[in-house]
Amino acid sequence: MSEQAYLNLCHEILENGTKKMDRTNTGTYSLFGYQMRFNLQEGFPLLTTKKVPFRLVASELLWFLKGDTNIRYLLKYNNNIWNEWAFKKWIESEDYDGPDMTNFGIRSQVDSEFNKAYQQQMEQFKEKILQDNNFAQQYGDLGAVYGKQWREWKTSTGQTIDQMKQVIQSIQENPDSRRHIVSAWNPEDVPTMALPPCHTLFQFYVADGKLSCQLYQRSGDIFLGVPFNIASYALLTHLIAYECDLEVGEFIHTIGDAHIYSNHVEQIKTQLGREPKKLPTLKLNQDKDTIFDFELEDIVIEQYHPHPAIKAPIAV
């Protein structure tokens, strides 16, 4: 079963990972260089040993595909997974006049009064993003993150490249090419990004009428981030296959620094104690002419019966 590839990685890091510090000062157990393979013909690789919120996965991917970099789109779908980085930008600005939120990501986990104040400020922030256009433009934008690089890569001559449309055309016109590549890692833009791309480059491969995708991810938060990444790129493979009139093949996930945060170890052990269930299936709206017209309601996951979700703090 495809999910076992992920569980094997969890075991490997717990048993053989190196203890390292990181930019968040949380600490991790880390391996360098690991690959997982998921046969998309066997089912959609949405983890069943804990519930993964697919609507968040799908709305984030559609956000990327639209070339959007502002969290306003995500908030309209109650998707809060990028809020922390935009919120950090606001509370560190001269415009912020609320209570001190220094080290908010860590303090909110251990100080109940601080956590209450943090939640209040976050709710105010989200409301301003949704209701105030100027505020959203200034503090909701995350810089030249994934969507910008995928759909509007800026060249040295000031022109732009739509990598997604380009790679689709390449697959359709020359399926045997070894150049079906999209990169999110733009060294010139990295300093302006809220978070430099973790999933940096992906490549498509066509064989026997099936489309496969390999992702290179420079850094992977195994408990919180990687389950999303697996589902997201599996979904992307399905969407590109739909656009190119192909079946799906494999999703191959190659990770550079594969790590478990020290405050996620117990959650990982809980997950490893659960028995995987049958993988769900994905249903796409067959009436759409192009994936660039897809909305959230056009993407449906069926027969998903996972174990309950497991909460864990995010490291910012």
C-alpha positions as CSV (number, residue, x, y, z in Angstrom):
1,M,0.0,0.0,0.0
2,S,1.3,3.5,-0.9
3,E,0.9,4.9,2.6
4,Q,3.5,2.4,3.9
5,A,6.2,4.4,2.0
6,Y,5.5,7.4,4.3
7,L,5.3,5.3,7.5
8,N,8.6,3.7,6.6
9,L,10.2,7.1,6.4
10,C,8.8,8.0,9.8
11,H,10.4,4.8,11.2
12,E,13.7,5.5,9.5
13,I,14.0,9.1,10.9
14,L,13.1,8.0,14.5
15,E,15.6,5.2,14.4
16,N,18.5,6.7,12.4
17,G,17.9,10.5,12.3
18,T,20.6,13.0,13.4
19,K,19.6,15.5,16.0
20,K,20.0,19.0,14.6
21,M,19.0,22.5,15.5
22,D,17.1,24.6,12.9
23,R,16.1,28.2,12.2
24,T,13.0,27.9,14.4
25,N,15.2,26.8,17.4
26,T,12.8,23.9,17.9
27,G,15.2,21.1,17.0
28,T,14.7,18.2,14.6
29,Y,15.7,14.6,14.0
30,S,16.9,14.6,10.4
31,L,17.9,12.4,7.4
32,F,19.4,13.8,4.2
33,G,18.2,12.3,0.9
34,Y,15.2,10.0,0.9
35,Q,12.8,8.9,-1.8
36,M,9.2,7.6,-1.6
37,R,7.2,6.1,-4.5
38,F,3.4,6.2,-4.8
39,N,1.5,4.2,-7.5
40,L,-1.5,6.5,-8.2
41,Q,-3.3,3.6,-9.9
42,E,-3.7,2.0,-6.4
43,G,-5.6,4.9,-5.0
44,F,-5.1,8.5,-4.0
45,P,-2.3,8.9,-1.4
46,L,-4.1,10.8,1.2
47,L,-2.9,9.4,4.5
48,T,-5.4,7.3,6.5
49,T,-3.4,6.9,9.7
50,K,-4.4,10.5,10.5
51,K,-7.0,12.7,8.9
52,V,-5.5,15.1,6.3
53,P,-7.9,18.0,5.4
54,F,-8.1,17.6,1.7
55,R,-10.0,20.9,1.1
56,L,-6.9,22.7,2.4
57,V,-4.7,20.7,0.1
58,A,-6.9,21.3,-3.0
59,S,-7.5,25.0,-2.3
60,E,-3.8,25.7,-1.8
61,L,-2.9,23.9,-5.1
62,L,-5.6,25.9,-7.0
63,W,-4.1,29.0,-5.4
64,F,-0.7,28.0,-6.8
65,L,-2.2,27.3,-10.2
66,K,-3.9,30.6,-10.4
67,G,-0.5,32.3,-9.8
68,D,-1.8,34.0,-6.7
69,T,0.5,34.9,-3.8
70,N,-1.9,36.6,-1.4
71,I,-3.5,34.7,1.4
72,R,-6.9,36.5,0.8
73,Y,-7.9,33.7,-1.7
74,L,-7.1,31.1,0.9
75,L,-9.0,32.8,3.6
76,K,-12.1,32.9,1.5
77,Y,-12.0,29.1,1.6
78,N,-11.2,29.1,5.4
79,N,-7.7,27.9,4.6
80,N,-5.3,29.2,7.3
81,I,-2.1,27.2,6.5
82,W,-0.1,30.3,5.3
83,N,-1.5,32.8,7.9
84,E,1.5,32.6,10.2
85,W,4.0,34.0,7.7
86,A,1.8,36.9,6.7
87,F,0.8,37.6,10.3
88,K,4.5,37.7,11.3
89,K,5.0,40.4,8.6
90,W,2.2,42.5,10.1
91,I,3.2,42.3,13.8
92,E,6.8,43.2,13.0
93,S,5.7,46.3,11.0
94,E,5.5,49.9,12.3
95,D,1.7,49.8,11.6
96,Y,1.1,47.2,14.3
97,D,0.0,48.7,17.6
98,G,-1.3,45.7,19.5
99,P,0.3,43.6,22.3
100,D,3.8,42.3,21.9
101,M,3.8,39.2,19.8
102,T,7.5,38.5,19.9
103,N,8.2,34.7,19.5
104,F,4.5,34.3,19.0
105,G,4.8,30.9,17.4
106,I,6.4,29.3,20.5
107,R,4.9,31.4,23.3
108,S,1.3,30.7,22.1
109,Q,1.9,27.1,22.8
110,V,2.9,27.5,26.5
111,D,1.3,30.7,27.8
112,S,-2.5,30.5,27.9
113,E,-3.0,34.3,28.3
114,F,-0.6,35.0,25.5
115,N,-2.3,32.4,23.4
116,K,-5.7,34.2,23.9
117,A,-4.2,37.5,22.9
118,Y,-2.5,35.9,19.9
119,Q,-5.8,34.3,18.7
120,Q,-7.5,37.7,19.1
121,Q,-4.9,39.5,17.0
122,M,-4.9,36.7,14.4
123,E,-8.7,37.0,14.0
124,Q,-8.5,40.7,13.6
125,F,-5.7,40.3,11.1
126,K,-7.8,37.8,9.0
127,E,-10.8,40.1,9.1
128,K,-8.7,43.0,7.8
129,I,-7.3,40.9,5.0
130,L,-10.7,39.9,3.9
131,Q,-12.3,43.3,4.2
132,D,-9.6,45.9,3.5
133,N,-8.1,45.8,0.0
134,N,-5.2,48.0,0.9
135,F,-4.3,46.1,4.0
136,A,-4.6,42.8,2.1
137,Q,-2.2,44.1,-0.6
138,Q,0.3,45.2,2.0
139,Y,0.2,42.4,4.5
140,G,-1.5,39.5,2.8
141,D,1.0,39.1,0.0
142,L,3.8,36.6,0.6
143,G,6.1,37.7,-2.1
144,A,7.2,35.8,-5.1
145,V,6.2,32.3,-3.7
146,Y,5.1,29.3,-5.6
147,G,2.2,30.7,-7.7
148,K,4.4,33.6,-8.9
149,Q,7.2,31.3,-10.0
150,W,4.9,28.7,-11.6
151,R,2.9,31.1,-13.7
152,E,4.9,34.4,-13.9
153,W,8.6,33.7,-13.6
154,K,10.4,37.0,-14.3
155,T,13.3,36.9,-16.7
156,S,16.4,39.1,-16.8
157,T,14.9,41.0,-19.8
158,G,11.7,41.8,-17.8
159,Q,9.5,39.3,-19.6
160,T,7.6,36.5,-17.8
161,I,7.4,32.7,-18.3
162,D,4.3,30.7,-17.6
163,Q,6.0,27.5,-16.6
164,M,2.7,25.6,-16.1
165,K,1.3,26.3,-19.6
166,Q,4.8,25.7,-21.0
167,V,5.2,22.3,-19.4
168,I,1.6,21.2,-20.5
169,Q,2.4,22.2,-24.0
170,S,5.7,20.3,-23.9
171,I,3.9,17.1,-22.6
172,Q,1.3,17.4,-25.3
173,E,3.7,18.1,-28.2
174,N,6.7,16.1,-27.2
175,P,5.8,13.5,-24.5
176,D,9.2,11.8,-24.6
177,S,11.1,14.9,-23.8
178,R,13.3,14.9,-20.7
179,R,12.6,18.6,-20.1
180,H,9.1,18.6,-18.6
181,I,10.4,20.6,-15.6
182,V,8.9,23.4,-13.4
183,S,11.1,25.2,-10.9
184,A,10.0,27.3,-7.9
185,W,13.5,28.1,-6.8
186,N,14.4,31.5,-8.2
187,P,17.6,32.6,-6.4
188,E,16.9,36.3,-7.2
189,D,13.5,36.2,-5.6
190,V,14.3,34.0,-2.6
191,P,15.1,37.0,-0.3
192,T,11.6,38.5,-1.0
193,M,9.7,35.4,-0.2
194,A,7.9,34.9,3.1
195,L,9.2,31.3,3.0
196,P,11.8,30.1,0.4
197,P,10.2,27.2,-1.6
198,C,10.5,23.8,0.2
199,H,9.2,21.9,-2.8
200,T,11.6,23.4,-5.3
201,L,11.4,21.5,-8.6
202,F,9.2,18.9,-10.2
203,Q,9.5,16.9,-13.4
204,F,6.9,15.0,-15.5
205,Y,7.5,11.8,-17.4
206,V,5.2,10.1,-19.9
207,A,5.3,6.3,-20.6
208,D,2.7,3.9,-21.8
209,G,0.0,6.6,-21.8
210,K,0.6,7.4,-18.1
211,L,1.9,10.6,-16.6
212,S,4.3,10.4,-13.6
213,C,5.7,13.2,-11.5
214,Q,8.9,13.5,-9.5
215,L,9.2,16.2,-6.9
216,Y,12.5,17.4,-5.4
217,Q,11.8,18.9,-2.0
218,R,14.8,20.6,-0.3
219,S,13.2,20.4,3.2
220,G,10.3,18.4,4.5
221,D,8.5,18.6,7.8
222,I,7.5,15.0,7.9
223,F,4.6,15.2,10.3
224,L,2.8,18.4,9.3
225,G,4.0,19.3,5.8
226,V,4.9,16.2,3.9
227,P,1.4,14.6,4.1
228,F,0.1,17.8,2.4
229,N,2.9,17.7,-0.1
230,I,2.2,14.1,-1.1
231,A,-1.5,14.8,-1.6
232,S,-0.8,18.1,-3.4
233,Y,1.6,16.7,-6.0
234,A,-0.5,13.6,-6.5
235,L,-3.4,15.9,-7.2
236,L,-1.3,18.0,-9.5
237,T,-0.3,14.9,-11.4
238,H,-4.0,14.0,-11.8
239,L,-4.8,17.5,-13.0
240,I,-2.0,17.7,-15.5
241,A,-2.9,14.2,-16.8
242,Y,-6.5,15.4,-17.2
243,E,-5.3,18.4,-19.2
244,C,-3.1,16.2,-21.4
245,D,-5.6,13.3,-21.8
246,L,-3.3,10.8,-20.1
247,E,-3.7,8.3,-17.3
248,V,-1.8,8.7,-14.0
249,G,1.3,6.7,-13.2
250,E,3.5,7.3,-10.2
251,F,4.3,10.2,-7.9
252,I,7.9,10.0,-6.8
253,H,8.8,12.2,-3.8
254,T,12.5,12.9,-3.2
255,I,13.4,14.9,-0.1
256,G,16.6,16.6,0.8
257,D,16.4,17.3,4.6
258,A,13.7,15.0,5.8
259,H,13.0,15.9,9.4
260,I,10.7,15.4,12.4
261,Y,10.5,18.3,14.8
262,S,11.4,17.3,18.4
263,N,7.9,18.4,19.5
264,H,6.2,16.1,16.9
265,V,7.9,12.9,18.0
266,E,5.0,11.7,20.3
267,Q,2.5,12.5,17.5
268,I,4.5,10.5,15.0
269,K,4.6,7.5,17.4
270,T,0.8,7.7,17.9
271,Q,0.4,7.7,14.1
272,L,2.7,4.7,13.7
273,G,0.6,2.8,16.1
274,R,-2.4,2.9,13.8
275,E,-3.3,0.5,11.0
276,P,-3.5,2.0,7.5
277,K,-6.9,1.9,5.8
278,K,-7.9,1.6,2.2
279,L,-6.9,4.7,0.2
280,P,-9.6,7.0,-1.1
281,T,-10.3,7.8,-4.8
282,L,-10.2,11.2,-6.6
283,K,-13.0,12.5,-8.8
284,L,-12.5,15.5,-11.1
285,N,-15.2,17.4,-12.9
286,Q,-15.0,16.1,-16.5
287,D,-16.9,19.0,-17.9
288,K,-14.0,21.5,-17.5
289,D,-12.1,22.3,-20.6
290,T,-8.9,23.2,-18.7
291,I,-7.5,22.8,-15.2
292,F,-7.1,26.6,-15.0
293,D,-10.8,26.9,-14.8
294,F,-11.1,24.4,-11.9
295,E,-12.7,25.6,-8.6
296,L,-12.7,23.8,-5.3
297,E,-16.1,22.1,-5.9
298,D,-14.6,20.5,-9.1
299,I,-12.3,18.3,-7.1
300,V,-13.8,15.6,-4.8
301,I,-12.2,12.9,-2.7
302,E,-14.4,9.8,-2.2
303,Q,-14.3,6.9,0.2
304,Y,-12.0,8.6,2.7
305,H,-12.3,7.0,6.1
306,P,-9.1,8.0,8.1
307,H,-8.2,7.7,11.7
308,P,-8.7,11.0,13.6
309,A,-6.5,14.0,13.1
310,I,-3.5,14.5,15.4
311,K,-2.7,18.1,16.4
312,A,0.9,19.4,16.6
313,P,2.4,23.0,16.8
314,I,3.8,24.6,13.6
315,A,7.3,25.9,13.6
316,V,7.6,29.3,12.0
